Amino acid sequence: MGKRSRKRGGGVEVTASPTTRAERDAARRRRAEALARTSADGARPARKPRPGKTSFEDRPPAPWGSFPLVELCVLVGIVLLVAGFVVRGERGASMIIGGMALASLAGLELSIREHFAGFRSHTTLLAGAVGFAALALTFYLTRDRVLMLPVAAVVFGGAFLVLRQLFVRRSGGVGFRR
């Protein structure tokens, strides 16, 4: 055992703990046994719910089970981004665009799942995705650059209101969760 440094002198008196070491050891042993019993039963100890806050355990499960599809898509997207910056040229630009698209779609899927389950509100992100799709579709169909922005803004506003109400219903009346 190493030495413990302790200030001495100075007129400060150290008082003894009101409990003995044996009592503290017994209390630790009781806590460990209680924890072992709850983990052996498979039941988790009850947590105090925090209003408006969510925990990792409350997250909605993926439809494909425990396979980490979203995480793998993000990883492949990051690898494509880095490789695109290394390769350069036309092939590099294609890799960068592909990496951004793949990682964005993975994040969008997670946002959709969490929003529609009432876990966390991703109203602005989802309404922005719908607005961007409307912007791209308007440009593709009409090639009118003046019409693109107002159409996208109207679609964004409508999608925002609908998605907000949907989240409030799914979350049990909560308008926003952190």
Buried (B, 14 or more C-beta within 10 A) or exposed (E): EEEEEEEEEEEEEEEEEEEEEEEEEEEEEEEEEEEEEEEEEEEEEEEEEEEEEBEEEBBBEBEEEEEEEBEEBBBBBEBBBEBBEEBEEEEBEEBBEBBBEBBBBBBBBBBBBBBBBBBBBBBEBBBBBBBEEBBEBBBEEEEEEEEBEEBBEEBBEBBBEBBBEBBBEBBEEBEEBE
